[in-house]
Amino acid sequence: TGLHNRRNFESVADMEIARLSRYGGVFSLTVLDLDNFKALNDSKGHHAGDKALKLVSDVLREQARQSDSIARLGGDEFVVLMPNTREADCGLACQNIAATIAKRMLEAEFTITASIGHATFEQAPVSTSAALQMADRAMYATKASNKTGGV
């Protein structure tokens, strides 16, 4: 994918948390998980899965600002750290990313969408792990909502 890995991301997130703790401000963290990724691998093979992961990586790079940090956490899960990004702006960014991924997947004839959750921090979280857990819970809520037809 050409993206950073979890270890690199955690280092960047640790620095952002330290910055927030010392100087104040805000940052948002998004976690993205692909829906139906296993089914794609099973039906079209791992080459198709690799192509889908690359497609998502490309979308994230296109949508991200230069100050954002993007990483692949593993499997079909990605994360974006957005410094100086408030809740509403992060929510809009997530909607744009999800819509672009859905469009590109459709063009590639893949039945994959992305569930994206986010958390915004105006106070420093106790750790990168805690911040990821909050964003991860939001992503799972989005995934559950997508399965039941919610927004």
N, C-alpha and C positions, 0 to 999 in steps of 0.2 A: 504493500500500500504506500510505502514511502513516508508513512507517518511515524511519529515518536511512539515508543512503547510505554508500558505502564510505569516502569522505573523512572524514565525521563519525565513523564507527566507528574509523578509524585514529587519529584525534585522541584519542578516549576510551581506546583500547587503549594508546596511547603513555603517557598519564597513569597508567593502571593499572600498566604495567610499571615506570614511574619510582617509583610508590608502593611496589610490591613490592621493588624494588631498595633503596630507602631504609629502609623500615620492616619488611620481611619479611611473612610471611603466605602467602596462597595465592589463586589465582584459576583458574577454568576457562573454557575457550573451546570453544564448539560450532559446528560447521559443518553445515548442513543443505542437502541437495540433493534436489529432487523427482524421483522415478522415474516414467518414462512421460509427462513433461510435454510433450515434443515431439509424441508421439502424440496427446495431447489437443488440442493446437493444430491438428494436421493433420486430425483427424477431426471435431472440434466447432467449430473456429474460434478466433480469438484472443480473442473475447469470453469464451469458456469458460476459456481460459488465464488471462485477467485475473481472472476470478472465483476460480479456484483460488489464484492468488497472494494475493488479498485474504483468502481463507479461511485460508491459512497464516499471514498476518500477524496475523489476529485470534486464532488459536490461540496464537501466540507471545506476544502481548500479554497474553492471559488467563493463561498459564502462568508468565510472568516475574514476578520480584519487582521492587519499585520500584527497587532498586539495580542491576538487570541492565540491560545496554545491548543493544538489538536493532537489526539493520540488514539491509538487502537489499544483498548484495554485487554483484548483477547477475544478469540472467536469472532462473533458478529457484534461486539459491543465497542462503542467509541465514546470519547469524552471530549468536550470543548470547554476550556476555561476562558471566560470573557471578563477581563479586567474592566473596571469602571462601567459596568453594565447593570442597569437597574432591572427590576422584575419585568416591567411592561416591555422594555426593549428586548430582553432575553426571550420573552414569550413570543414576540413578533418574529425574532430570528428563528426560533424553533419551528414556528408555523411555515416560514419560508423554506427552511431546510427540508422539512417533511414533505412539502408540496413538490419541491424540486426533485427529491429522491423518488417520490412516487411517479412523477412524469418521466424521469430518465429510466426507471425500471420498466415502465410500460413500453417505452421506446425500444428497450432491449428484450422485450417479450418475457420479462420475469414478473412473477406474481408476488413481488416483495414490496412491503411498505416499511416505514420506520416508526417505532414508538419512541418518543423523545420526552424526557422529563427534565426539569431543571430546578435548581435551588439558588436563591439569591442571598448573599451574606452582607449585612451592614455591620455586623460584629464578627470578629474572627471566630471561625469554628475551632473546636478544641484540636482537631487534626484533619489531615487530608482524608483519612479513612472515614471520619464522621461526616465530612462534607460530601464525599462520594455516596455514603449510605443515604443521605437526605435526597440527593438527586436521583439515586437508584430507586428509592421508594416512589418518587414522583413519576419515574419512567414506568414502573410496574402499574401504577394507577392509570397512566395513559394507555398502556397495553390492555388492561382490563376494560377500560372504557371503549377502546377500539373494537374489542371482541363483542361487546354488547350493543354496539352501534352508537355510542356516545360521541361527543365532540372532543 
